[in-house]
Amino acid sequence: MEIASSSKQVYRRATRGDAGRISALFKKAGFEHRHADWSYPSDWLGKPGFWICEQIEDGSPGDIIACLAAAADPPPAAWVRLAAASQEIKPDEIFAEMIRHVRVQMAADGVTELGWLPADHWPSAWLTDMGFERVNWIVTYVKFGMDKPAVGHSPAVIRRATPDDLDEMASIEEAAFEPLWRHSRESLRLAFGQSICFDVAYLDDRIVGFHYSARGFENDTAHLVRITVHPKAQRRGVGSSLMAAAMESYIRKDVSRVTLNTQLDNLASHRLYEKFGFRRIGERIPLWVMEIADRRVLNGET
Ligand SMILES: CC(C)(COP(=O)(O)OP(=O)(O)OC[C@H]1O[C@@H](n2cnc3c(N)ncnc32)[C@H](O)[C@@H]1OP(=O)(O)O)[C@@H](O)C(=O)NCCC(=O)NCCS
């Protein structure tokens, strides 16, 4: 007697119980994307933007064949933080389906846009078909040796950051960046615990800027993750004082090469970095963004 077997794919939110099968997927994925910053992939399990596609064989769960996690931290903009698809499948339609679920959820939560910084092996055609538009590029700068230019007098006072500064730093992020680029208080808190140097700048008894860096892949390298100055305090030498403080920290920590990323169109930051001897290298990553309409639009109510 022949027994009919049935196989289907089911989309659902990831739960903590999926952790093992999601790690197995990443180990043998044909396509994968990670943009975790200071978080661990498991931090997003159970959150509304983490979706999986699961193979169901004869009514029982089989492999997780694709996953996609998007998170708004802080709202109202979100990033695609994780995505993976098994080698055995053609993932474009599966990712499109997960993005549809994520988009409805995000619209309901008041998210306005979803960004994706994919590694270059992600076919642009997939992203375009899903509704993403390429709007910018992320460029990389590098500096060898920690010499610094003579920095003119700045009224800013630099000191090491403390956890008490997190609220003020999060407000500076909000004032200085468009939503997609803001670091949340929580991500600043995580960075605080993991960075190799983290200073704030004071002007008129208020925090007006900060910088922090992570250790690079090699021990004598660092990555300047962030330098932010409140718009009301810009062009007064605060950014230069913060960069000079970062250089001094790198010297103390035996760092001899520093990298950083910024947006192709962020000319103020390019000038600051070039003034400090950073040079742009060829590497660049496309920024894709999808506008998220509100729930009424998605439901066809308007
Ligand atoms: C980039 C940034 C940190 C510079 O801070 P700042 O306090 O204004 O910097 P400074 O006053 O020390 O200026 C340093 C140099 O940057 C350049 N610069 C700064 N702002 C500029 C602007 N709006 N246009 C052109 N050049 C600018 C100048 O060359 C300046 O040197 P100079 O005064 O000798 O000409 C600040 O503009 C900022 O926080 N921007 C928003 C956040 C951001 O984009 N961060 C970097 C990417 S992660």
The ligand as a Tripos MOL2 file, in Angstrom:
@<TRIPOS>MOLECULE
LIG
   48    50     1     0     0
SMALL
NO_CHARGES

@<TRIPOS>ATOM
      1 C1         29.8660   64.9500   11.9640 C.3       1 LIG1
      2 C2         29.7570   65.7070   13.2810 C.3       1 LIG1
      3 C3         30.0640   64.7240   14.4230 C.3       1 LIG1
      4 C4         30.7710   66.8510   13.3030 C.3       1 LIG1
      5 O1         30.7100   67.4630   14.5910 O.3       1 LIG1
      6 P1         31.0680   69.0080   14.8170 P.3       1 LIG1
      7 O2         31.0900   69.2640   16.2780 O.co2     1 LIG1
      8 O3         30.1980   69.8630   13.9930 O.co2     1 LIG1
      9 O4         32.5410   69.0290   14.2320 O.3       1 LIG1
     10 P2         33.6200   70.2160   14.3320 P.3       1 LIG1
     11 O5         32.9590   71.5070   14.6700 O.co2     1 LIG1
     12 O6         34.7360   69.7610   15.1730 O.co2     1 LIG1
     13 O7         34.1020   70.2690   12.8070 O.3       1 LIG1
     14 C5         35.0990   69.3870   12.3300 C.3       1 LIG1
     15 C6         35.2230   69.4710   10.8280 C.3       1 LIG1
     16 O8         34.1270   68.8500   10.2330 O.3       1 LIG1
     17 C7         33.7340   69.5830    9.0590 C.3       1 LIG1
     18 N1         32.3380   69.9240    9.2070 N.ar      1 LIG1
     19 C8         31.5790   69.8210   10.3340 C.ar      1 LIG1
     20 N2         30.3020   70.1540   10.0390 N.ar      1 LIG1
     21 C9         30.2600   70.4370    8.7460 C.ar      1 LIG1
     22 C10        29.2220   70.8210    7.8490 C.ar      1 LIG1
     23 N3         27.9650   70.9640    8.2820 N.pl3     1 LIG1
     24 N4         29.5420   71.0370    6.5630 N.ar      1 LIG1
     25 C11        30.8040   70.8810    6.1240 C.ar      1 LIG1
     26 N5         31.8400   70.5160    6.9240 N.ar      1 LIG1
     27 C12        31.5640   70.3010    8.2060 C.ar      1 LIG1
     28 C13        34.6400   70.7680    8.9310 C.3       1 LIG1
     29 O9         35.6620   70.4290    8.0220 O.3       1 LIG1
     30 C14        35.2150   70.9020   10.3080 C.3       1 LIG1
     31 O10        36.5580   71.3000   10.3150 O.3       1 LIG1
     32 P3         36.9230   72.8680   10.2930 P.3       1 LIG1
     33 O11        36.0950   73.5010   11.3510 O.co2     1 LIG1
     34 O12        38.3850   72.8390   10.5780 O.co2     1 LIG1
     35 O13        36.5590   73.3370    8.9380 O.co2     1 LIG1
     36 C15        28.3400   66.3390   13.4410 C.3       1 LIG1
     37 O14        28.0350   67.0320   12.2540 O.3       1 LIG1
     38 C16        27.2260   65.3600   13.7360 C.2       1 LIG1
     39 O15        27.0480   64.9200   14.8870 O.2       1 LIG1
     40 N6         26.4420   65.0180   12.7300 N.am      1 LIG1
     41 C17        25.2700   64.1320   12.9350 C.3       1 LIG1
     42 C18        25.7030   62.7680   13.3750 C.3       1 LIG1
     43 C19        26.6260   62.1420   12.3590 C.2       1 LIG1
     44 O16        26.4050   62.2190   11.1700 O.2       1 LIG1
     45 N7         27.6770   61.4690   12.8580 N.am      1 LIG1
     46 C20        28.6780   60.8420   12.0270 C.3       1 LIG1
     47 C21        28.2400   59.6410   11.2930 C.3       1 LIG1
     48 S1         27.9650   58.2620   12.3570 S.3       1 LIG1
@<TRIPOS>BOND
     1     1     2 1
     2     2     3 1
     3     2     4 1
     4     2    36 1
     5     4     5 1
     6     5     6 1
     7     6     7 2
     8     6     8 1
     9     6     9 1
    10     9    10 1
    11    10    11 2
    12    10    12 1
    13    10    13 1
    14    13    14 1
    15    14    15 1
    16    15    16 1
    17    15    30 1
    18    16    17 1
    19    17    18 1
    20    17    28 1
    21    18    19 ar
    22    18    27 ar
    23    19    20 ar
    24    20    21 ar
    25    21    22 ar
    26    21    27 ar
    27    22    23 1
    28    22    24 ar
    29    24    25 ar
    30    25    26 ar
    31    26    27 ar
    32    28    29 1
    33    28    30 1
    34    30    31 1
    35    31    32 1
    36    32    33 2
    37    32    34 1
    38    32    35 1
    39    36    37 1
    40    36    38 1
    41    38    39 2
    42    38    40 1
    43    40    41 1
    44    41    42 1
    45    42    43 1
    46    43    44 2
    47    43    45 1
    48    45    46 1
    49    46    47 1
    50    47    48 1
@<TRIPOS>SUBSTRUCTURE
     1 LIG1         1 GROUP 0 **** ****
